[in-house]
Amino acid sequence: MISITIDKALLIQLVNFLLLIFILNMLLFKPIREAIKKREKKIHSDQDEIAKLQTEAEDRLKQFQLAIEDAKKEGLAQKEALRKAATEEERSLLAKVHSEVEEELTKVKTEITKEMQQTREKLKEEIKVFASDIAEKILGRPLSHG
């Protein structure tokens, strides 16, 4: 059987072990823990910054979308205003053309009526002459005018 004895070597090993733990803690473990803490703080800081930037980006996107909607509304309003102006211009031009056509039609009707009256007057005079010529031909002798 193995027997364990506590002697000087065990005490030296224990002191050596504690000294090694202390030195490793000072030189290795503490700097590593501090580096890990710094990295965690940096990660949290970066995550906060990311969240802030994401919120800011969302706000800008909303503003951009609102600006686009406003521009669309303004464009539609301008389009509607131009359409109304064009409709009014069209009505005005049609009314002017209609008025001019009516005026021209009235002039033409007046001229046609005048020409018809003149033609009737001429025909009345010519009918008398034609009637006299026809009567002379039918009778075979000249008619007396008087």
Secondary structure, DSSP 8 states (H G I E B T S, - for coil): -------HHHHHHHHHHHHHHHHHIIIIIHHHHHHHHHHHHHHHHHHHHHHHHHHHHHHHHHHHHHHHHHHHHHHHHHHHHHHHHHHHHHHHHHHHHHHHHHHHHHHHHHHHHHHHHHHHHHHHHHHHHHHHHHHHHHHTS-----
